[in-house]
Structures are given as C-alpha cells and as structure tokens.
Amino acid sequence: MADDVDGVGGEGGAPWPGEWLRGLMEVCVLRVIADGPTYGYAIATALERAGLGAPKGGTLYPLLGRCEQAGWVGTRWGPGDSGPGRKFYELTPAGRDHLETMAAVWEGFAAAVSTHLAPAGQQSMPAGTDTRVAAAVSAHLAPYRAVPARQRTAAASQEGA
C-alpha cells in the first residue's frame, strides 16, 4: 500500500489513506457542485475545508470529465477573476439523482463497515475509535441529503420560472 499504515499521506494532506478518498471522491465532488455552479480550484478548496484533503488536478479534472461524460454535470465557460476564463461545472438533474443515491449508499456502507470493525458482541465501535473518514464524508453529504429530491427539483423549477 502506498500510504502510511497510520493513515497519514493521503492526497492533499488528508489524514487517511488515499485509496479511501479515491473511492469517495466522485460523490464528494458532486456534493460540492450541488451547492451551485463552481470551478475546479473552488471544488478542491471546498473539499479541503470539509476535511477531505485537496485533490490534485491530475485526480480532479479527469473525474470531472467522467462526470460530464456520464451526464451528471454540465459545463460552461465564464470569466475568471483576473486572467483567463474558467470552466464552471453545474449539477444536472441526473447528477442530483446520482448524488442522492450514492449518499444513501455511503450511509449504509459506512454503517456496515463500522459494525464489521466493532469487536464481537458490540453493535458499534468502542468510544475513542478513529472514525474521521466516515464522519467527514457523512458531514459533507448531510446538507444535501436533508432535502428530498422531489423538493430540490421543485425548488429548482421555481427558481428557473
């Protein structure tokens, strides 16, 4: 394994193994984009602020391209603050559906892993167990899951009217 056994050394200075983050990066990036149109550097900064580390461009931009090909994000070029234009990413309705599905899948997966790792006879991890990855990802996805898809779709339709 390329990362330190203690979890130090994940991409972007994250305190857990990069393999874990790579598996979750797609849903976390979509979660950032769900807040409104944004560009690559702002996505990386938002992920870092969420405690997930800042992905490198060689990770982030190919992922954004795959999300665009899948129909989960749309793009447009807009002006930069000072200099060349920026490519902005915006979640599509299919992207919102995918995000909602994957956020629910994450919750089930995180609960199953926590239960599996708990000592025999315990339903949950003992107090003091390092659950930062699950907590950081769950916290990052929580604001999005709080509003059911039908309400988000209706609100978006009203905003566009």
Helices and strands as residue ranges (DSSP letters): G 11-13, H 18-33, E 38-39, H 40-49, H 57-69, E 73-78, E 86-91, H 93-117, H 132-145, H 149-160
